[in-house]
């Protein structure tokens, strides 16, 4: 559509869109109907759909597909794993029996969790959860480690801000912060925005070890974070804190950005402890 120079009033033709995307008209029609409900398009009888606004105003629009039968099961599995009610390894048959779930729904759920990096298929119908921060000790160790290197990475001599990357991530965060329905944004997109921010700051350090370490931490905290994105207040909090850190980076006030990162990690630890229902560890012997 951008190549076509589409502006308000542009006529979207189902067949043309299907040809461009290499799909049938049925999913195209479903997508157009969804866009109409979000106020992006208007349907005119016997004419089709027309664009109501410019493409620039909808560039960051996030659309959640219509609810499917596996979404509720997905959420239950994540919460039960965090609460220790599911073993690390299991078979699809055992899990389907435990949750009284339809075989197809269970297959779809496990496939989605695998695509999101939460599960691994070990063959012979055996599944296992990916390594994750799902215990109090692991959680505490991770945040203490991150508190030690993330704020300090901002103060490294080679730290250089990439203005384009900062601007793109800032716009993404502002879209989330002002979104009227946070719970309508897919958890995977929220996790990508959250982890991308921390990995971006690590990349600004221009230090290979810092970058690799931050990426490893992102992989480990995926399960925990997926379980916390249903808390709208928490999402708003970390989003606003990220924005404050990016604003300091944009102003080249690195000491302030480092301090704000420390505060952010301390608050994130408290929120994570509450999420998996374990007492905060205040001292280690």
Secondary structure, 3 states (H helix, E strand, C coil): CCCCCCCCCCEECHHHHHHHHCCCHHHHHHHHHHHHHCCCEEEECCCEEEECCCHHHHCCCCCCCCCCCHHHHHHHHHHHHHCCCCCCEEEHHHHHHHHCCCHHHHHHHHHHHHHCCCEEECCCCEEEECCCCCCHHHHHHHHHHHHHHHHHHCCCCCCCCCHHHHHHHHHHHHHHHCCCCHHHCCHHHHHHHHHHHHHHHHHHCCCHHHHHHHHHHHHHCHHHHHHHCCCHHHHHHHHHHHHHHHHHHHCCCHHHHHHHHHHHHHHHHHHHHHHCCCCCCCCCC
